Amino acid sequence: MSSDEVVLIVGSGGRAYREYLLRGAASRRPVWLLNGTEPGWQRDWIAGASVVPLLDEVRLIPDAEGLRAAAAEVARQRPVAGVLTYDETIVMATARIAEDLGLPGLTVSGADRCRNKHLCRRTLTAGGLPQPRFALAHTLAEARRAADEVGYPLVVKPRGMGASIGVVRVPGPESLDAAFAVSEKTSHEGAPAYEGGVILEEYLEGHEISVDGAFCHGDYQPFCVGHKRVGLAPYFEETGHVVVAADPLLTDPELTKMLTEAHRLLGLGSGLTHTEVMFTSRGPAIVEVNARLGGDLIPYLGLLATGVDPGRVAVDVATGQWPAVRADRESRAPVTGIRFGYPPEDCVVGEITLPAPGQVPGLLEAGALASPGERLLLPPGGYISRYAYVICGAGDEAACDARLAEAIGQVSLRGDPLPG
C-alpha cells in the first residue's frame, strides 16, 4: 500500500447517522471525501476532500458526470485503492466510478437492480427465490386490476424509494385509491429514473429482520442482523431496531444460502448490502436488497454489540479484500437497540430534553435529531420525522425493548402543533 493511497467515499451523510462509518473507514485506510460542501466535522477523519455537487441543481438527480470527473481528477493526483458510498441516492454514480477506475465494487447493472424495486423483485422471482406476489401499476385503473390479482391485504410502495417512504398497507379495496395516491406521489420525490409506477405486493405477515452483509469474490457473509420495530400504521415507519450479538441467524445456513443466491442473481459484483427479510408461516422471503449499508444506525448497533466495525468492513470490501467480520462478544452489550421519538402530531420543534447517563438502566446514548424551528410532518405529509433517539444495552431482547421504552419516555419534546 502506497503512503498516499486513498479510498474514495462519495457523500458523507449527516453526522448523527453516519460519522461512525467515516471514523471506522479512516481507521483502516486514508479517506478522500467527495462531498457537496466543504468538510467540517468530517475533517477529523479524512486525508482530503473534493467539493463537488452531489445533485444536479436543475434536475435534482445525482450529478453522476460531475462525480466521475472529480474522482478521475483525484486518481490523477494519487493512487486510489477503492470507492464506496453509504448513500442510497448515489450508489449508481459510485458504481460507475468503480467501473471507470477499474476498482472492485458494485456493478452498475447490479446497483440498478437494487434501486429499481420492481426489477429486483422480477429478478429474484425468476431465479426461484421466495417472493410475495406482486404487480406494477402506473395508473389507478391498473392498480385496481392488479390488486384483484395480488389479493388483499396488500402493500403499495414506490419503485425507487428507501426507508419505507411511501409504503402503505392496504387492508381492502376501500383503502386502495388513497394508498395508491400516496405511493404514486412519493415516487416522484426520488430519482427521476425510478419515478412513476407503484408496486403492489402481497402483504407478508411475520417477523421482519434486516441483514447487513459483505459480498466479495462471489461469497456472502452476514455480520449484523437487526430486528425491526415499526409503527404509525398503515405506514411502515421504522421506529426502532434491536441487534443481538449472538444471533443464531448470523450462522443460519439456509438464510445465508438464500442471501448468497440473491446477490448472485442480482449480479452485484462486490460491496456491502442491506437486505430485508420477512419470516412468514411459509418461511423466509426477501423484501428488498439495498446496495449499501443499512441506515438508522443499525450497523452501529452491531458495532456496539459485537465489535465488528462496519466502516472497516466497507473499506476492505471496496479494496477487494475479504473482511474480518468475526464478532467480539466478550466486552460488549450482548443486545443493543435503538428507539426513535416521533411527535404525536405535526409540529414545529421547540425544545428537546434528553435523559442523562445513568437516568435509565442500560442507556448508552441519547441524541436530538431535530432543531428548534424545524417542522416535523407525520405520514403521509412527511416521513422519518424523528426528534430524538435513545440507544440501550441489555441481556436479552425483551429487557432491551423495555429499557428503550423507558428511555424514550424520558425524552421530552416541546413544540407548537401545525394546523391542518
Secondary structure as GFF3:
##gff-version 3
##sequence-region A 1 420
A	DSSP	beta_strand	6	10	.	.	.	ID=ss1
A	DSSP	alpha_helix	15	26	.	.	.	ID=ss2
A	DSSP	beta_strand	31	35	.	.	.	ID=ss3
A	DSSP	three_ten_helix	41	45	.	.	.	ID=ss4
A	DSSP	beta_strand	48	51	.	.	.	ID=ss5
A	DSSP	alpha_helix	64	77	.	.	.	ID=ss6
A	DSSP	beta_strand	80	84	.	.	.	ID=ss7
A	DSSP	three_ten_helix	88	90	.	.	.	ID=ss8
A	DSSP	alpha_helix	91	101	.	.	.	ID=ss9
A	DSSP	alpha_helix	108	115	.	.	.	ID=ss10
A	DSSP	alpha_helix	117	126	.	.	.	ID=ss11
A	DSSP	beta_strand	134	137	.	.	.	ID=ss12
A	DSSP	alpha_helix	140	150	.	.	.	ID=ss13
A	DSSP	beta_strand	154	158	.	.	.	ID=ss14
A	DSSP	beta_strand	168	170	.	.	.	ID=ss15
A	DSSP	three_ten_helix	173	175	.	.	.	ID=ss16
A	DSSP	alpha_helix	176	187	.	.	.	ID=ss17
A	DSSP	three_ten_helix	192	194	.	.	.	ID=ss18
A	DSSP	beta_strand	198	202	.	.	.	ID=ss19
A	DSSP	beta_strand	207	216	.	.	.	ID=ss20
A	DSSP	beta_strand	219	231	.	.	.	ID=ss21
A	DSSP	beta_strand	237	244	.	.	.	ID=ss22
A	DSSP	three_ten_helix	248	251	.	.	.	ID=ss23
A	DSSP	alpha_helix	253	266	.	.	.	ID=ss24
A	DSSP	beta_strand	271	280	.	.	.	ID=ss25
A	DSSP	beta_strand	283	290	.	.	.	ID=ss26
A	DSSP	alpha_helix	298	306	.	.	.	ID=ss27
A	DSSP	alpha_helix	310	318	.	.	.	ID=ss28
A	DSSP	beta_strand	335	341	.	.	.	ID=ss29
A	DSSP	beta_strand	347	353	.	.	.	ID=ss30
A	DSSP	beta_strand	363	368	.	.	.	ID=ss31
A	DSSP	beta_strand	375	376	.	.	.	ID=ss32
A	DSSP	beta_strand	388	394	.	.	.	ID=ss33
A	DSSP	alpha_helix	397	409	.	.	.	ID=ss34
A	DSSP	beta_strand	412	417	.	.	.	ID=ss35
###
